[in-house]
Amino acid sequence: MMLWFNLKFILNRLYGFYDYIWIDCTLVKETQKVILIMFDDREIWFPKAWIVKIKRDKNGYTIRIKISQYNWAKKMS
């Protein structure tokens, strides 16, 4: 029997398995700690700690955010 462990495996066990999704939305306002987006005709505040990555268009208002499905579902429910 061979045991296989690496750092990613151990961290995933400690913090849980997350699936990440990309959300296309419009940037309304941004501060140091939170971001206000417009998605599906709703304005939603997200802590920047929840956002893994932000991709901005050239105009700066249309953005794509990468967020875990867990945090997305928690905020949208």
DAMOJO-V714837 format. One record per residue. N is the residue number from 1. RES is the residue in three letters. SS is DSSP state (~ for helix, > for strand, _ for the rest). Layout:
# DAMOJO-V714837
{{N/RES/SS} {N/RES/SS}}
This chain:
# DAMOJO-V714837
{{1/MET/_} {2/MET/_} {3/LEU/_} {4/TRP/_} {5/PHE/_} {6/ASN/_} {7/LEU/~} {8/LYS/~} {9/PHE/~} {10/ILE/~} {11/LEU/~} {12/ASN/~} {13/ARG/~} {14/LEU/~} {15/TYR/~} {16/GLY/_} {17/PHE/_} {18/TYR/_} {19/ASP/_} {20/TYR/>} {21/ILE/>} {22/TRP/>} {23/ILE/>} {24/ASP/>} {25/CYS/>} {26/THR/>} {27/LEU/>} {28/VAL/>} {29/LYS/>} {30/GLU/>} {31/THR/_} {32/GLN/_} {33/LYS/_} {34/VAL/>} {35/ILE/>} {36/LEU/>} {37/ILE/>} {38/MET/>} {39/PHE/>} {40/ASP/_} {41/ASP/_} {42/ARG/>} {43/GLU/>} {44/ILE/>} {45/TRP/>} {46/PHE/>} {47/PRO/>} {48/LYS/~} {49/ALA/~} {50/TRP/~} {51/ILE/>} {52/VAL/>} {53/LYS/>} {54/ILE/>} {55/LYS/>} {56/ARG/>} {57/ASP/_} {58/LYS/_} {59/ASN/_} {60/GLY/_} {61/TYR/_} {62/THR/>} {63/ILE/>} {64/ARG/>} {65/ILE/>} {66/LYS/>} {67/ILE/>} {68/SER/>} {69/GLN/~} {70/TYR/~} {71/ASN/~} {72/TRP/~} {73/ALA/~} {74/LYS/~} {75/LYS/~} {76/MET/~} {77/SER/_}}
